[in-house]
Amino acid sequence: MATRAHEGFEADTLPRRAEAPQVEGYEERREALATYFDSTARQAWIDLTSDAKVSGIRATVRAGRDEMRRVLLSWLPLDLRRMRVLDAGCGTGALTIAAANRGAEITGVDVAGGLVDVARERCPSFTGHGRIWWKSGDMLDPELGRFAHIVAMDSLIHYELDDLVDALGKLAERTDASIAFTFAPYTRMLSAMHKVGKAFPKGDRSPAIVPIAERELVARLEEAIPAWRVARTERISSGFYTSQAMELVRRG
């Protein structure tokens, strides 16, 4: 699921916040994201996730994403040998490769096939004890199999609360130990930016990012997937990047 960073990106190349979603429902939004990240935003995303020179705004986003990736990886076991892991929304593959280097048998999946192609190209020929399967498609596809751990970094930030919770519930059905994901946290500043989105011209089809209130999200998760609980959460703010990580683990 190729969904990426946050506010501060140029409107014609990267996601923005908007007053209301431009499309409704998980499947419609998923397809819009696939088209967007395989066309309009493809080169911008390739540059952002490399060591290419970028603008000051994008540099803060790059730094924030690097820190978020570090946090999510720190929540996984240090030794991932013989563990199946899903990188749900792998993009150009940085987290996938890092987990493989720790021994994971990891599937990196993204709806943007062009970004998955970049991930394949960037993948080193040797990843230690780890193995990688690159896939283009839906992270909710049950054909991907069952996993010990699932990580979804900035791949659910474009979905409304109902769709976000439903997606996590479906992932939980095929996860044994933990799900680490990120969401766009609701704050007064981000809410104001969300409202400003209605000023963008209708021709701007970059996918909106949906701020979610943490308290409401936790309450909905407790209701929808009671066998799971929130283990920890951490917010990363770096200039124009704001994202909150949350880890779900099985109860008992």
C-alpha positions in Angstrom: 0.0 0.0 0.0 1.9 3.0 -1.1 0.9 5.8 1.2 3.4 8.1 2.4 4.5 11.2 4.3 2.6 14.1 5.5 2.0 17.8 5.2 4.3 20.2 3.5 4.6 18.5 0.1 4.0 20.3 -3.1 0.3 19.8 -4.0 1.0 18.5 -7.5 3.4 15.7 -6.4 2.7 14.4 -2.9 -0.1 13.8 -0.5 -2.0 16.7 1.0 -4.6 17.1 3.7 -8.1 17.9 2.4 -11.5 18.8 3.8 -13.0 15.4 2.7 -11.8 12.3 0.9 -11.9 12.5 -2.8 -13.1 8.9 -3.1 -15.0 6.7 -0.7 -14.2 3.3 0.7 -11.1 1.2 1.0 -11.0 -0.3 -2.4 -11.6 3.0 -4.3 -9.0 4.8 -2.2 -6.5 1.9 -2.7 -6.9 2.1 -6.5 -6.5 5.9 -6.4 -3.3 5.6 -4.4 -1.9 3.0 -6.8 -2.5 5.3 -9.7 -1.1 8.3 -7.9 2.2 6.7 -6.7 2.8 5.0 -10.0 2.4 8.3 -11.9 2.3 11.8 -10.4 4.4 11.1 -7.3 6.7 8.3 -8.6 9.9 10.3 -9.2 9.3 12.5 -6.1 9.0 9.4 -4.0 12.1 7.8 -5.6 14.1 10.9 -4.7 12.7 11.2 -1.2 13.7 7.7 -0.4 17.2 7.9 -1.7 20.2 10.2 -0.9 19.2 12.6 -3.7 19.2 16.3 -2.9 15.8 17.5 -1.9 14.2 20.7 -0.7 14.3 21.7 2.9 10.7 20.7 3.4 11.3 17.3 2.0 14.5 16.9 4.0 12.4 17.2 7.2 10.0 14.6 5.8 12.9 12.3 5.0 14.4 12.7 8.5 11.0 12.0 10.1 10.5 8.9 8.0 14.0 7.6 8.9 13.2 8.1 12.6 9.8 6.4 12.2 11.4 3.4 10.5 13.9 3.1 13.3 11.1 3.1 15.9 9.1 0.5 14.1 12.1 -1.8 13.6 13.0 -1.4 17.3 9.6 -2.8 18.2 10.4 -6.0 16.3 12.5 -8.8 17.8 16.2 -8.2 17.2 16.6 -11.7 15.9 13.9 -12.3 13.2 15.3 -15.6 11.9 12.6 -18.1 10.9 9.9 -15.4 11.4 7.5 -14.4 8.7 7.0 -10.7 8.5 4.8 -8.5 6.3 5.8 -5.0 5.3 2.4 -3.7 4.3 3.0 -0.8 2.0 6.7 -1.4 1.4 7.2 1.5 -1.1 10.8 1.4 -2.2 11.7 -1.2 0.3 13.9 0.3 3.0 12.1 -1.3 6.0 11.8 -4.6 4.2 15.5 -4.8 3.5 16.4 -3.8 7.1 14.2 -6.6 8.5 15.6 -9.1 6.1 19.1 -8.2 7.3 17.9 -9.3 10.7 16.9 -12.7 9.4 13.2 -12.2 8.6 11.4 -14.1 5.9 9.6 -11.0 4.8 7.1 -10.1 2.2 7.2 -6.5 0.9 3.9 -5.6 -0.7 2.6 -2.3 -2.2 -0.2 -1.4 -4.5 2.2 0.8 -6.5 3.9 -1.7 -8.8 6.4 0.9 -10.0 7.7 1.5 -6.4 8.0 -2.3 -5.9 10.1 -2.4 -9.0 12.4 0.2 -7.5 12.6 -1.8 -4.3 13.7 -4.9 -6.3 16.4 -2.8 -8.0 17.7 -1.4 -4.7 17.7 -4.7 -2.9 21.2 -6.0 -2.2 22.1 -9.5 -3.5 22.9 -10.6 0.0 20.6 -10.2 3.0 22.2 -12.5 5.5 19.8 -15.2 6.8 16.8 -13.2 5.5 14.7 -13.7 2.4 12.5 -11.3 0.6 9.4 -11.7 -1.6 8.4 -8.6 -3.4 4.7 -8.3 -4.3 2.6 -5.8 -6.1 -1.0 -5.8 -4.8 -3.3 -5.3 -1.8 -1.8 -5.8 1.7 -5.1 -7.3 2.8 -5.0 -10.1 0.3 -5.3 -13.4 2.3 -3.2 -15.1 -0.3 -0.1 -13.4 1.2 -0.4 -15.9 4.0 0.0 -15.7 7.8 2.7 -13.7 9.6 4.3 -13.4 13.1 4.6 -9.6 12.7 3.1 -7.0 10.4 4.4 -3.5 9.9 2.4 -0.8 8.1 4.4 2.4 8.0 2.4 5.3 6.7 0.3 3.0 4.6 -3.0 3.6 6.3 -2.9 7.4 6.7 -5.2 8.1 3.8 -8.1 6.0 5.1 -11.1 7.1 7.2 -11.4 5.6 10.7 -13.9 2.9 9.7 -11.7 1.7 6.9 -8.6 1.9 9.0 -10.0 -0.2 11.8 -11.5 -2.7 9.3 -8.1 -3.1 7.6 -6.4 -3.7 11.0 -9.0 -6.2 11.9 -8.4 -8.2 8.6 -4.6 -8.0 9.2 -5.1 -9.3 12.8 -6.9 -12.4 11.5 -3.6 -13.6 10.0 -1.1 -12.3 12.5 0.3 -14.2 15.5 2.2 -11.7 17.5 2.2 -8.0 16.7 1.0 -5.3 14.3 2.9 -2.0 14.2 1.2 0.7 12.1 1.1 4.5 11.8 -1.7 7.0 11.6 -1.9 10.7 11.1 -2.6 12.0 14.7 -5.4 14.6 15.1 -4.1 17.9 16.5 -5.5 21.4 16.3 -2.7 22.4 13.8 -3.2 19.3 11.7 -7.0 19.8 11.8 -6.6 23.4 10.6 -4.4 22.1 7.7 -7.1 19.5 7.0 -9.7 22.2 6.6 -7.4 24.4 4.4 -7.4 21.5 2.0 -10.7 22.6 0.5 -9.0 25.6 -1.0 -7.0 23.4 -3.3 -8.3 23.3 -6.9 -10.4 20.3 -7.9 -7.8 19.4 -10.5 -5.4 18.5 -7.7 -6.0 14.8 -7.3 -3.3 14.0 -4.7 -4.7 11.8 -2.0 -5.8 13.5 1.2 -4.3 12.4 4.5 -7.0 11.8 7.2 -6.2 12.9 10.8 -7.4 10.4 13.4 -8.0 11.1 17.1 -6.0 8.6 19.1 -8.6 8.2 21.9 -11.3 7.4 19.3 -9.0 5.0 17.4 -8.1 3.1 20.6 -11.8 2.8 21.6 -12.8 1.5 18.1 -9.9 -1.0 18.1 -11.0 -2.4 21.5 -14.5 -2.9 20.2 -13.5 -4.3 16.8 -10.6 -6.6 17.7 -10.9 -7.3 21.5 -8.3 -10.1 21.4 -5.7 -7.4 20.8 -4.5 -4.5 22.9 -2.4 -1.4 22.4 1.1 -2.1 23.7 2.9 1.2 23.0 2.7 4.3 20.9 5.1 7.0 19.8 4.7 10.2 17.8 7.4 11.5 15.5 7.4 15.1 14.4 10.1 16.4 12.1 9.3 19.7 10.4 6.6 18.9 7.9 6.3 15.2 8.9 4.0 14.2 11.7 3.0 10.6 12.2 2.2 8.4 15.2 3.2 4.8 15.6 1.1 2.3 17.5 1.8 -1.4 18.3 -1.0 -3.9 18.8 -0.3 -7.3 20.5 -2.4 -10.2 21.3 -3.9 -10.4 24.8 -2.9 -13.1 27.1 
